[in-house]
């Protein structure tokens, strides 16, 4: 198996993972609210300059990879906040290459 070695000192970016909770008031659903699911330090990678043109063509220029220690229960219905910017989790790679890390692929939420 292709086991990945990872430098733990790279986990230096604070992130917050939120899940969206919907409450109902007298049977009427309310707007979903963000509830903290997990706070941790992560290694965050965005698109490099040399790959930017290709990422524009494939529509992934606003994606980032977030490396965290394995944590159960994360789903693609959750969001990440990093540097006051929100990202929707698109894909979850649990125990990536048997490293003990989970890789979250997330896309920037538009402010428009």
N, C-alpha and C positions, 0 to 999 in steps of 0.2 A: 504494500500500500504506500501511497505517496503522502508521507507525514510532513506537515508544515511546521517549521520552527518559527516562533514569533518572539520578538523582544518585548517583554512586559513593560519596559520603560516608555514605550510608545503610547501607552494608555494614559494620555495627558490632557485630553479634551473632555470637559464635563458635558454630558448630555442628559436629557430627561425624556423618558418614553412615557407617553400618555395613552390611555385607552379612553374611548368615548362612551359615556354613560348617558342613557336616555331615561328620564323620569317621566311619570305620567301624573297629571293633576286632574282628578275626577274623570279619568278615562281619556283625557286629551294628552297626547305625547308632547313633551316639551323639546326645545332645541337641545341637541346633544351637548354635554359639557365635558371638558377634559379633566380626567382624574389621573394623578400620578400613578403609574404602574411600577416604574423602576428608575432610579437615578444612579448613574455610574460614570466612570471615566472610560473613554473610548479612544481608539485611533481612527481618525476620519480622513478619508482620501477623496478628493474631488478629481475632476477631469484634468489631466495635464495639458499644457499648452500644445505639445506636439500631437496630442490626440483630439484636440478641440474641433478641428474641421470635420474629422470623421464622426465625432459625436453629434455635431449639428445635423449631418446627413441622416443619422439614425435616430435623432430625436432624444438623445440621452445626455445632452450638454448640462442639464440641471440635476443630474443624478449624482449621488455620492455613495461611497462604501463606508460603512461603520463597523469596525471590529470591536466586539465586546467579549468578555468572558461569557461562557455558556450560561444562559438564564432561562428557565422554563416558562412557557406560557405566552411568549411574544407571538403576535399574529400580524397579518398584513392589514388588519383593520385598525392598527395603532398608528400614532404619529410620534415623531422625534422632534425635539427642540434643541438646536445647536446654534450658539452665537445669536440668540434672539430670532432665529429663522425657523419656520416649521417645515417639516418634510413628512410626506406620506411614505410608510413602509410598503415597498412593492414586492420584495422577495426576501426570504429568510433562508440562509444556509447554516443549519445547525451543525455544530462540531465539525467545522470546515476542515477537511483533510485530517481528521482525527487530532486536531490541535488543542481542543478544549475551548475554542473560540467560536462564536457565532458571528456571521457576516450578515449585516442588514443592508440591502440595497434600497435606497430611499430617493424620492424625487421631491424637489423643492415645490412648496405650495405657493402658487402665484398670489401676489398681493393686489392684483388688479381687480 
